Amino acid sequence: MKYYKILILIVFVLYCSSSPEKTETEIDTKKVETPENNTSVPPPKKEEPEKKVETEKRAKAETVEIVIKEDKIQDVKDYNSAGMKYFSKKDYKSSLRYYVKHKEEQEKKGMIGTNGYATTLHNIGMVYSRMGENDLALEHYTRSMAVMDSIGLQKTSDYATTLFNVGKLFYQNYKKPCEAVHWLEKAVELEEKLDHPDLAKDKKYYMQVDGECED
């Protein structure tokens, strides 16, 4: 009986000494890291929806800004054409706005003493004439002729056209036929020397106004 108890005790001791190894092995197995449970390596970041939308909006805004800038550059080149287009449509306010911008661009580029600048002044005068701004029209016609005088263009078709338009301004707007005759006569005389294509029509107009002058 005594030996039997001792045998049981030995078996119990052996059993207890082997249990911790199994427990530790099981724990070690649980600690093995896998890609799924490895917290030491952060997963790749996904772009948040809000940030993605914001990025797309910013890209679109930059694209719109570039287009607007390109359009502005194109407008600068076409100020004169736009002025002519709106004048033909009888939108005189818009026409004036573009002609004035064209004039300002010419001034920035040092083109004041050129035939192109004289033409712009003449065109602005035409717009003011149609708008009933007679004094401003006369001022710009006069300035246009002064520029042409300064660069030796007194005997050109452009000069004759400006003379004629001053005559029309005095006749139609100021209602001063005798003052108009003075300018129309000069215009027709120059047109005769230049064999101007509008000579016949302008001469007829001149004769009509001259017939209304009492002096």
Summary of the structure (lengths in Angstrom):
residues: 215
radius of gyration: 46.6
end to end distance: 165.5
largest distance: 165.5
contacts: 573
relative contact order: 0.05
helix: 79%
strand: 0%
